[in-house]
Amino acid sequence: METCRPRDSSSTASGKEVYMEEEEEEEEEEEVMYEEELCDEEEVASAVQDIGCLNEAEKPLVGAEVCPYLRDSDGKPTADSKNGLKSDGGAAAAAAAAAAGGVGPKTTMFTWFVVLALLGVWSSVAVVYFDVVDYDSVIARAKEFRVNFSEVLQGKLMAYDRDGDGDFDMEDAKVLLDRAPPADTQDPDRDRPADTQDPGQVRPDDTQDPDRDRPADTQDPAVRPQPPLVEDFVPDDPREDSGHPYEDEVETIDTTGVLVEEVMAEETMVESGKYVTSSKVSQETESRSDQKVKEKTKKSKPKLLNKLDKTIKVEIDAAEKLRKKGKVEEALKSFEALVQRFPQSPRARYGKAQAEDDVAEKQRSNDLLQRAINSYREASELPSATPDLIRVTLKRRAERQQFLGRNRGALLTLERLVEVFPEDLGLKNDLGVAHLLIGDNKGAKRVYEEVLAVAPGDGFAMVHYGFILKSENQIAESIPYLKGGLESGAPGTDDGRFYFHLGDALQRVGDDSAYHWYELGHQRGHFASVWQRSLYNVDGLQAQPWWTPQETGYTDLVKALERGWKAIREEVLAVLDLKTGLFMPEEENLRERGEWGQYTLWQQGRKAGDACRSVPKTCSLLERFPEATNCKRGQIKFSVMQPGTHVWPHTGPTNCRLRMHLGLVVPEEGCRIRCTNQTRAWEEGKVLIFDDSFEHEVWQEAASYRLILIVDVWHPALSAHQRQTLSPI
């Protein structure tokens, strides 16, 4: 093996000669000491062996061979100084050092570096081998620090959350940077439902045990376990709900079991000013109302995560982002996996319910929607669910129950919510609506009286309370509540029904400002015009108050009615003379005075029991015309009106039908009907056709009764698909 040699051998030789000539005895002791200090033969040989400077074929080198700079040609130590040169050797020694390039000191430093490196390696091996350090505990502490730090950081950033998902993430950052709109301006809820009222700050129920299943040092007073809901599904009796003025919701379900959503009209083909009165809307009132509608208070973000949910927040967020991006099937699988792994996680189960809700809407499946309703309940029943999660979960459950027509089940859900959050006025307002949806006006009235006792200016409670008073025929008493609620601009008050009933109440007390509110309702987009004020419409249908048979396209039906009118009259007079009770008093509160009876044959496209048994010829004739008998938004009935009767100005509920009147018994004078600003009279054996979605009014001032047959038919512009899928009215 070759030794580590200097870079210039000639310089080394000349250096040795200089050392031999200038050797002195008194410096010998000094050099021996220097040699012992820096070039211990055995230590250097060992170091050189470690760095590979020895040839395996040669014996180890020591002394002058290892440190040639420190010995002369006879093997005696030189009189060098600590830098490897002679103390006063002169130019030759300096030249030798320069020729060597300072190799001596650098080699020494490198040697010590290698020694230290080897010591470090062996120390590491010893630590691992002998298990000196508990790495598991170190890693656990690091993870704990990361989780705690993440919670603290999220807590500080919670004020900047804008998308309502319980944390500060990239979506919130985009909102702060004006890259995306905030969550409350986008479309719920998929988490939020379609635009319910903000009930304000949620307060927990003080009667609940706040510390269940939580250690004493981490008890959160906001988390409260809730007992399970007893109700799963309570079937509704359609007979109790039918005919109530508040029940006609836009979102409905037909008999095929498929979710059906009616297309609402923004305006019809009629020009907006064609049937508009000269009354003007106060610009000041409109601007003030617009301003109130646009003002939205920033709501505090709901706290949906409990302690367990926070530990799996990353996985929950990943599944939630899939749902928000519209990948609802993938989101559902992710949430189902989370629920399987963490069955006690309320947030994971709530996410599963939301995903099921989204898939149900995408596939238009009632079965999936019922699964979502059940999952919402399961999430709310977990003992560690936060109050905010209980609130949003059960509220969404009630909304979906109402969508399926499970109004009694929704009522029970909302009653439970009000029990848990008794000071939440928004939930009480929703409970009042639930009572109205099952026709329980008394229950709704009691709820709204409780709200108004606490908050007299609650606009939502005011309009609904006024609506109830009007339905009880307390016309004058209803006006200030309806008017005050609409003027408040509170969420949920800008509804066509309230403009409709306020205007109607004002008309009945002789107040011409009714048309001011009708016009405002039209400008708000609730009415097609001041005259045409139906609320359940299909866009694009031809709109005119009076029609001819040729315009309708139903000339065959009109001819059949006019040819067979005497046979029809004969049958109905027999029923009328028998006084069997088949004629029922009008129950829609449309009469100012007088008597008005009706005998119904078809209702919502179906025969009314065995009513046709008394008038078989009439029914046989009508069954040939499905445009009448299949009209789910109309009726076929006899109408008898006694002298002295006046019917208030009113409009029908939908623009999807036209109404035919066949005169059977008509006095010569005193009977007339007005539709918009045109007034006409009936004739025996003749058919009048008008669109009852326009305002119309009836007077019976003759000396004897008036008898007609009313036949509703589909609007001729409706397609076969629309006629099949539109919800009944």
C-alpha positions in Angstrom: 0.0 0.0 0.0 1.2 3.5 -0.8 1.7 6.0 1.9 0.2 9.4 1.9 2.9 11.5 0.3 3.5 15.2 -0.2 2.5 16.7 -3.5 6.1 17.6 -4.5 8.8 15.0 -3.7 11.7 17.2 -4.8 10.7 19.9 -2.5 10.6 17.3 0.3 14.1 16.1 -0.4 15.6 19.6 -0.3 13.7 20.3 2.9 15.3 17.3 4.5 18.8 18.4 3.6 18.2 21.8 5.1 17.1 20.1 8.3 20.2 17.9 8.5 22.6 20.8 8.1 20.9 23.1 10.7 20.3 20.5 13.3 21.2 21.7 16.8 21.1 19.8 20.1 19.3 22.4 22.1 16.3 22.3 19.8 16.1 18.5 19.8 14.1 18.4 23.1 11.6 20.8 21.7 11.1 18.8 18.6 10.7 15.6 20.6 7.9 17.3 22.5 6.3 18.5 19.3 6.5 15.0 17.9 4.8 13.5 20.9 2.1 16.1 20.7 1.1 16.0 17.0 2.5 12.8 15.6 2.0 10.0 18.0 3.1 7.1 15.8 0.5 4.6 16.9 -2.5 7.0 16.8 -1.6 8.4 13.4 -1.1 5.0 11.9 -4.5 4.0 13.1 -6.1 7.1 11.6 -4.4 6.6 8.3 -5.5 3.0 8.2 -9.1 4.3 8.7 -9.0 6.7 5.7 -7.4 4.2 3.4 -3.9 5.6 3.2 -2.3 2.2 3.8 -1.4 -0.5 1.3 -2.5 -3.9 2.4 0.8 -5.4 1.1 2.9 -3.1 3.2 3.4 -2.9 6.9 2.0 0.1 8.7 4.2 3.2 8.5 5.1 5.2 11.5 7.4 8.0 12.5 9.1 9.8 9.6 7.2 7.8 7.0 3.9 9.0 8.3 5.0 12.5 9.2 7.8 13.2 6.8 7.5 16.9 7.6 8.6 16.3 11.1 11.8 14.2 10.8 15.1 14.6 9.0 16.9 12.1 6.8 18.3 10.2 9.8 15.0 9.7 11.4 15.4 12.4 14.0 12.8 14.9 14.7 13.2 18.3 13.1 13.2 21.6 14.9 10.0 22.8 13.4 7.5 25.1 14.9 3.9 24.3 15.3 3.1 25.0 11.7 5.5 22.3 10.5 8.5 24.5 9.7 11.7 25.2 11.5 11.6 28.1 13.9 14.4 30.0 12.3 15.2 27.8 9.3 15.2 30.7 6.7 14.2 30.7 3.1 14.8 27.0 2.4 12.4 25.9 5.1 9.9 28.5 3.9 10.2 27.2 0.4 9.8 23.7 1.5 6.6 24.6 3.4 5.3 26.5 0.4 6.1 23.5 -1.9 4.2 21.2 0.4 1.2 23.5 0.0 0.3 23.4 3.7 -0.6 19.7 3.5 0.4 18.9 7.0 -2.2 21.0 8.9 -5.0 20.2 6.4 -4.3 16.5 6.8 -4.5 16.8 10.5 -7.8 18.6 10.5 -9.3 16.1 8.0 -8.2 13.3 10.2 -10.0 14.7 13.2 -13.1 15.3 11.2 -13.2 11.7 10.1 -12.7 10.5 13.6 -15.5 12.7 14.9 -17.8 11.5 12.0 -17.1 7.9 12.9 -17.9 8.5 16.5 -21.2 10.1 15.5 -22.2 7.1 13.3 -21.4 4.6 16.0 -23.3 6.7 18.6 -26.4 6.7 16.4 -26.1 3.0 15.9 -25.9 2.5 19.7 -28.9 4.7 20.3 -31.1 2.7 17.9 -29.7 -0.7 18.8 -30.0 -0.3 22.6 -33.3 1.7 22.3 -32.0 4.6 24.3 -34.7 7.0 22.9 -38.5 6.2 23.0 -39.3 7.3 19.4 -43.0 6.3 19.7 -43.6 8.8 22.5 -41.7 11.5 20.6 -43.8 11.0 17.5 -47.0 10.9 19.6 -46.1 14.2 21.3 -45.4 15.7 17.8 -48.8 14.6 16.6 -50.5 16.0 19.7 -48.7 19.3 19.2 -49.8 19.4 15.5 -53.5 18.7 16.4 -53.5 21.2 19.3 -51.8 23.8 17.1 -54.3 23.2 14.3 -57.3 23.6 16.6 -55.9 26.8 18.0 -55.1 28.2 14.6 -58.6 27.2 13.3 -60.1 28.9 16.3 -58.4 32.1 15.5 -59.2 31.9 11.8 -62.9 31.0 12.5 -63.9 34.6 12.2 -62.8 34.5 8.5 -64.9 31.5 7.5 -67.3 32.4 4.7 -68.6 29.1 3.3 -70.2 27.7 6.4 -68.3 24.4 6.5 -66.9 24.8 10.0 -63.3 25.8 9.2 -61.1 28.2 7.4 -60.0 26.7 4.1 -59.1 27.6 0.5 -62.7 28.5 -0.3 -62.8 31.0 2.5 -59.5 32.4 1.3 -60.9 32.9 -2.1 -63.8 34.8 -0.6 -61.5 37.1 1.3 -59.5 37.7 -1.9 -62.6 38.5 -3.8 -62.0 35.4 -6.0 -65.4 33.8 -5.2 -68.8 35.0 -3.7 -69.5 34.1 0.0 -71.5 31.0 0.8 -74.6 32.8 1.8 -75.0 34.3 -1.7 -74.8 30.9 -3.4 -77.5 28.3 -3.8 -78.8 24.5 0.4 -78.6 23.2 1.1 -77.7 22.0 -0.7 -76.9 22.5 3.6 -79.4 25.4 3.5 -82.7 25.1 2.5 -84.3 27.2 0.2 -84.5 30.3 1.8 -85.9 30.1 5.2 -85.7 32.7 7.8 -82.7 33.4 10.0 -83.9 32.7 13.5 -80.8 34.3 15.1 -78.5 33.0 17.7 -79.1 29.5 18.9 -79.3 29.0 22.6 -78.9 25.6 24.2 -81.6 24.1 26.4 -80.7 24.7 30.0 -82.7 21.6 31.1 -80.3 19.2 29.3 -77.3 17.6 30.8 -74.3 19.4 29.1 -71.6 17.1 30.3 -72.7 13.7 29.2 -69.9 11.5 27.7 -67.3 14.3 28.2 -64.4 14.4 30.7 -64.7 16.9 33.5 -61.8 19.0 32.4 -63.1 19.3 28.8 -66.8 19.8 29.3 -68.3 22.1 26.7 -71.6 23.7 27.8 -72.7 24.1 24.2 -72.8 20.3 23.6 -76.0 18.7 24.8 -77.2 15.1 24.2 -80.8 14.9 22.9 -83.3 12.1 23.4 -84.3 10.2 20.2 -87.3 11.3 18.3 -90.2 9.0 18.8 -91.7 9.8 15.4 -90.4 8.1 12.3 -93.2 8.6 9.8 -96.8 9.7 10.5 -99.0 9.4 7.4 -101.0 12.5 6.6 -104.7 12.4 6.0 -105.2 14.1 2.6 -108.8 14.8 3.4 -107.8 17.0 6.3 -105.2 18.9 4.3 -107.1 19.4 1.0 -108.5 22.7 0.2 -106.4 24.7 2.7 -105.2 28.0 1.1 -101.7 27.7 2.5 -101.0 24.2 1.3 -100.4 24.8 -2.4 -96.6 24.5 -2.5 -94.7 24.8 -5.7 -92.6 21.7 -5.0 -95.0 18.7 -5.1 -95.0 15.0 -5.8 -97.3 13.2 -8.3 -98.7 9.7 -8.0 -95.8 8.1 -9.9 -93.5 8.5 -6.9 -91.1 10.8 -8.8 -90.2 14.2 -7.5 -91.9 16.9 -9.6 -91.1 20.6 -9.6 -93.4 23.0 -11.2 -92.0 25.6 -13.5 -93.1 29.0 -12.1 -93.8 31.8 -14.4 -92.1 35.2 -14.2 -94.5 36.9 -16.6 -96.9 35.8 -19.3 -97.2 36.9 -22.9 -99.6 39.7 -21.9 -98.0 43.1 -21.8 -97.5 44.1 -18.2 -99.3 47.4 -18.7 -102.3 46.0 -20.6 -104.6 45.5 -17.6 -102.9 47.8 -15.1 -104.8 50.5 -13.3 -103.7 54.1 -13.1 -102.6 53.8 -9.5 -98.8 54.4 -8.9 -96.5 52.8 -6.4 -94.7 55.1 -4.0 -91.0 55.1 -5.0 -90.1 55.9 -1.4 -91.8 52.7 -0.2 -90.3 50.6 -2.9 -86.7 51.8 -2.4 -87.1 51.4 1.4 -88.4 47.9 1.0 -85.6 47.1 -1.5 -83.0 48.3 0.9 -84.4 46.2 3.7 -84.5 43.1 1.5 -80.9 43.6 0.5 -79.6 44.1 4.1 -78.4 40.8 5.4 -76.7 40.5 8.7 -73.6 38.3 8.9 -74.5 35.2 10.8 -72.1 33.5 13.1 -70.8 30.3 11.7 -72.5 27.2 13.1 -70.2 24.9 15.2 -70.9 21.5 13.7 -67.7 19.6 14.9 -67.4 18.0 18.3 -64.1 16.7 19.7 -64.2 13.4 17.7 -65.1 15.2 14.5 -62.1 17.5 14.8 -59.7 14.5 14.8 -61.1 13.4 11.5 -61.7 16.8 10.1 -59.3 16.3 7.1 -61.3 13.3 5.9 -64.6 15.1 6.5 -63.5 18.1 4.5 -62.3 15.9 1.7 -65.7 14.2 1.4 -67.5 17.6 1.8 -65.5 19.1 -1.1 -66.6 16.2 -3.3 -70.2 17.0 -2.5 -69.8 20.7 -3.1 -68.2 20.0 -6.5 -71.3 18.0 -7.5 -69.6 14.5 -7.2 -72.4 13.4 -5.0 -72.1 9.7 -5.5 -68.4 9.8 -4.6 -69.2 12.0 -1.6 -71.8 9.5 -0.4 -69.4 6.6 -0.6 -66.8 8.7 1.4 -69.3 9.6 4.1 -70.6 6.1 4.3 -67.0 4.9 4.9 -66.5 7.5 7.6 -69.7 6.5 9.3 -68.7 2.9 9.2 -65.3 3.7 10.8 -66.6 6.4 13.2 -70.3 5.5 14.0 -70.3 8.1 16.8 -69.4 11.0 14.6 -72.4 13.4 14.2 -70.7 15.4 11.5 -69.9 12.3 9.4 -73.5 11.1 9.7 -74.8 14.6 8.8 -72.6 14.6 5.7 -74.0 11.2 4.8 -77.5 12.6 5.1 -76.7 15.6 2.9 -75.1 13.4 0.3 -78.1 11.1 0.2 -80.3 14.2 -0.1 -78.2 15.4 -3.1 -78.3 12.0 -4.8 -82.1 11.8 -4.3 -82.5 15.1 -6.0 -80.2 14.2 -8.8 -82.0 10.8 -9.4 -85.4 12.2 -8.5 -85.9 9.3 -6.1 -88.3 9.5 -3.1 -86.8 6.3 -1.6 -83.3 7.9 -1.4 -84.9 11.0 0.0 -86.5 9.0 2.8 -83.1 7.5 3.6 -81.8 11.0 3.9 -84.6 11.9 6.2 -83.8 9.0 8.5 -80.0 9.8 8.4 -80.8 13.4 9.5 -82.6 12.0 12.5 -79.8 9.6 13.3 -77.2 12.4 13.3 -79.3 14.5 15.6 -79.8 11.7 18.1 -76.1 11.1 18.7 -75.3 12.1 22.3 -72.2 14.2 21.4 -73.9 16.2 18.6 -73.4 20.0 19.0 -76.5 22.2 19.4 -75.8 23.9 16.1 -75.6 20.5 14.3 -78.9 19.4 16.0 -80.5 22.5 14.8 -79.5 22.4 11.1 -80.0 18.7 10.9 -83.6 18.6 12.3 -84.5 21.7 10.4 -83.4 20.2 7.1 -85.3 17.0 8.0 -88.5 18.9 8.5 -88.1 20.7 5.2 -87.6 17.4 3.3 -90.5 15.8 5.1 -92.7 18.7 4.0 -91.4 18.3 0.4 -92.6 14.7 0.5 -96.0 15.7 1.9 -95.2 14.3 5.3 -96.5 17.4 7.0 -97.5 15.8 10.3 -94.0 14.3 10.6 -92.5 17.7 9.9 -94.7 19.2 12.6 -93.3 16.7 15.2 -89.8 17.4 14.1 -90.2 21.2 14.5 -92.0 20.7 17.8 -88.9 18.9 19.0 -86.7 21.7 17.8 -88.7 24.3 19.6 -88.5 22.2 22.7 -84.7 22.1 22.5 -84.4 25.8 21.5 -87.3 27.5 23.2 -86.0 31.1 22.7 -85.4 30.7 18.9 -88.1 32.7 17.4 -87.2 31.6 13.9 -88.0 28.0 14.8 -91.3 29.0 16.3 -92.2 30.8 13.1 -91.4 27.6 11.1 -93.5 25.7 13.6 -96.4 28.1 12.8 -96.1 27.3 9.1 -96.1 23.6 9.9 -99.5 24.0 11.6 -100.8 25.9 8.6 -99.7 23.1 6.3 -102.0 20.6 8.0 -104.8 23.1 8.2 -104.4 23.7 11.9 -105.0 27.5 11.9 -105.7 27.6 15.6 -102.3 26.0 16.4 -100.6 28.4 14.1 -102.4 31.3 15.6 -101.3 30.3 19.1 -97.6 30.0 18.0 -97.6 33.4 16.3 -99.3 35.1 19.3 -96.4 33.8 21.4 -93.9 35.2 19.0 -95.5 38.6 18.8 -95.8 38.8 22.5 -92.0 38.7 22.7 -91.2 40.5 19.4 -94.1 42.7 18.3 -92.2 43.8 15.3 -91.4 40.3 13.9 -92.4 40.8 10.3 -92.7 37.1 9.5 -95.0 36.5 12.4 -97.0 39.6 11.5 -97.9 38.6 7.9 -98.8 35.0 9.0 -100.9 36.2 11.9 -102.6 38.7 9.5 -103.2 35.8 7.1 -104.9 33.7 9.8 -107.1 36.6 10.9 -108.2 37.1 7.3 -109.0 33.4 6.9 -111.2 33.8 10.0 -113.0 36.7 8.2 -111.6 39.3 10.5 -110.9 41.4 7.5 -110.2 44.8 9.1 -108.2 43.3 11.9 -105.9 41.5 9.5 -104.9 44.6 7.5 -102.4 46.2 9.9 -100.6 42.9 10.4 -100.3 42.1 6.7 -99.3 45.6 5.9 -96.8 45.9 8.7 -95.2 42.6 7.9 -94.8 43.5 4.2 -93.4 46.9 5.1 -90.9 45.3 7.5 -89.1 43.6 4.6 -88.2 40.7 6.9 -87.1 37.5 5.3 -90.0 35.3 4.3 -92.5 38.2 4.0 -91.9 39.0 0.3 -94.5 36.4 -0.8 -97.2 36.8 -3.4 -99.8 35.3 -1.0 -99.4 38.2 1.4 -99.7 40.9 -1.3 -102.7 38.9 -2.6 -104.5 38.8 0.8 -103.7 42.3 1.8 -105.1 43.7 -1.4 -108.2 41.5 -1.1 -108.7 42.7 2.5 -108.4 46.3 1.4 -110.9 45.8 -1.5 -113.4 44.3 0.9 -113.3 47.4 3.2 -113.6 49.7 0.2 -110.0 50.9 0.3 -108.7 51.7 -3.2 -105.1 51.4 -2.1 -105.5 47.7 -2.8 -104.3 48.2 -6.3 -101.2 49.9 -5.0 -100.3 46.6 -3.3 -101.3 44.6 -6.3 -99.0 46.8 -8.5 -96.2 46.4 -6.0 -96.7 42.6 -6.0 -96.6 42.7 -9.8 -93.3 44.7 -9.8 -91.9 42.2 -7.3 -92.6 39.5 -9.8 -95.4 37.8 -7.9 -98.2 38.7 -10.3 -98.3 38.6 -14.1 -100.1 41.9 -14.0 -102.3 43.9 -11.6 -105.3 42.1 -13.0 -103.9 38.6 -13.3 -102.9 37.6 -9.8 -102.8 33.8 -9.8 -99.9 32.4 -7.8 -99.2 29.0 -9.4 -98.4 29.6 -13.0 -96.6 28.2 -16.0 -94.5 30.6 -18.0 -95.2 31.6 -21.6 -99.0 30.9 -21.7 -101.2 33.2 -23.7 -102.9 35.5 -21.2 -106.3 37.3 -22.0 -109.4 37.6 -19.9 -112.0 36.4 -22.4 -111.8 33.6 -25.0 -113.8 32.4 -27.9 -114.3 28.6 -28.6 -112.1 28.9 -31.7 -109.3 30.4 -29.7 -109.3 27.6 -27.2 -109.4 24.8 -29.8 -112.1 23.1 -27.8 -114.9 23.7 -30.2 -116.2 20.1 -30.0 -116.7 20.3 -26.3 -118.4 23.6 -26.6 -120.8 22.3 -29.3 -121.6 19.2 -27.2 -122.4 21.3 -24.2 -124.6 23.7 -26.1 -126.4 20.8 -27.9 -127.1 18.9 -24.8 -127.8 21.7 -22.4 -131.5 20.9 -21.9 -130.7 17.2 -20.9 -128.1 18.5 -18.5 -130.6 21.0 -17.0 -133.3 18.4 -16.6 -130.9 16.1 -14.6 -129.6 18.8 -12.3 -133.1 20.3 -11.7 -134.2 16.9 -10.4 -131.3 16.9 -8.0 -132.0 20.5 -7.0 -135.7 19.9 -6.4 -135.0 16.8 -4.3 -133.0 18.9 -1.8 -130.8 15.9 -1.0 -127.9 18.0 0.2 -125.8 17.4 -2.9 -125.4 21.2 -3.3 -122.9 22.4 -0.7 -122.5 26.1 0.4 -119.5 27.8 -1.1 -116.6 27.5 1.5 -113.9 29.8 0.1 -115.2 32.9 1.8 -115.7 34.7 -1.5 -119.2 36.0 -0.8 -120.0 39.4 0.6 -123.6 38.3 1.0 -126.2 35.9 -0.3 -126.4 32.2 -0.9 -124.2 30.2 -3.3 -124.3 26.4 -3.6 -122.2 24.0 -5.6 -122.5 20.4 -6.7 -119.1 18.9 -7.7 -118.7 16.1 -10.3 -115.0 16.2 -10.9 -112.2 17.6 -8.6 -108.5 17.7 -9.6 -109.0 15.4 -12.5 -110.9 12.7 -10.5 -114.6 11.9 -10.1 -116.0 13.2 -6.8 -117.3 10.0 -5.2 -120.6 8.7 -6.7 -121.8 12.2 -7.7 -122.3 11.1 -11.2 -124.9 8.6 -10.1 -127.5 11.3 -9.9 -126.6 12.9 -13.3 -125.5 10.0 -15.5 -126.2 11.7 -18.9 -124.2 14.8 -18.0 -121.2 12.7 -16.9 -121.4 10.4 -19.9 -121.2 13.5 -22.2 -118.3 15.0 -20.3 -116.2 11.7 -20.2 -115.7 12.1 -24.0 -113.5 15.2 -23.3 -110.3 14.5 -21.3 -109.2 18.1 -21.6 -112.0 18.7 -19.0 -112.2 15.4 -16.9 -108.4 15.1 -16.7 -107.8 18.7 -15.7 -105.9 18.3 -12.4 -106.1 22.0 -11.8 -109.8 22.5 -12.3 -113.3 21.3 -11.4 -116.5 20.4 -13.0 -119.5 21.4 -11.0 -123.0 22.9 -10.9 -123.4 26.4 -9.4 -126.6 27.8 -8.1 -126.8 31.4 -6.9 -129.7 32.9 -5.1 -131.0 36.5 -5.5 -129.1 39.2 -3.5 -125.7 37.4 -3.8 -122.5 39.3 -4.4 -119.2 37.6 -4.9 -116.1 39.7 -4.0 -113.5 40.5 -6.7 -111.1 37.6 -6.7 -108.8 35.5 -8.9 -108.2 31.8 -9.4 -105.1 30.1 -8.2 -103.4 29.2 -11.6 -103.1 30.3 -15.2 -103.1 26.7 -16.3 -106.8 26.5 -16.9 -109.7 28.2 -18.7 -113.2 28.2 -17.3 -116.4 27.5 -19.2 -119.9 28.6 -18.0 -122.9 26.9 -19.6 -126.1 28.8 -18.8 -128.9 26.5 -17.6 -131.3 28.7 -15.7 -130.7 32.4 -16.2 -133.0 35.2 -15.3 -133.6 37.8 -17.9 -132.0 40.6 -15.9 -129.8 41.2 -12.9 -127.2 38.5 -13.4 -123.7 39.6 -14.6 -120.0 38.7 -14.4 -117.1 41.1 -14.7 -113.6 39.9 -15.7 -111.0 42.7 -15.6 -112.9 45.8 -16.9 -115.3 43.9 -19.2 -118.8 42.8 -17.9 -120.9 40.1 -19.6 -124.2 38.2 -18.9 -125.1 34.5 -19.2 -127.5 33.0 -21.7 -129.3 29.8 -21.4 -127.8 27.1 -23.7 -124.7 29.3 -24.4 -121.1 28.9 -23.2 -119.0 31.8 -21.8 -115.2 31.2 -21.6 -112.8 33.3 -19.5 -109.5 33.0 -17.7 -110.3 33.0 -14.0 -106.7 33.9 -13.1 -107.8 37.4 -13.9 -109.8 39.4 -11.4 -113.5 38.7 -11.8 -116.7 39.6 -9.8 -120.3 38.3 -9.8 -123.6 40.0 -9.0 -127.0 38.2 -8.7 -129.6 40.8 -8.4 -132.4 39.0 -10.2 -135.7 37.9 -8.8 -134.9 34.2 -9.0 -132.0 31.8 -8.8 -129.3 31.4 -11.5 -128.0 27.9 -12.4 -125.0 27.2 -14.5 -122.5 24.3 -15.2 -118.9 25.2 -14.7 -116.3 23.2 -16.7 -112.6 23.8 -16.3 -110.2 22.8 -19.1 -106.5 22.8 -19.5 -105.0 25.9 -21.0 -104.6 25.0 -24.7 -100.9 26.0 -24.8 -99.9 23.3 -22.2 -98.1 20.3 -23.6 -99.2 16.7 -22.9 -96.1 16.3 -20.6 -97.0 19.4 -18.6 -100.6 18.3 -18.2 -99.3 15.0 -16.9 -96.7 16.3 -14.5 -98.2 19.5 -13.1 -99.3 19.1 -9.5 -103.1 19.1 -8.7 -104.8 22.2 -7.4 
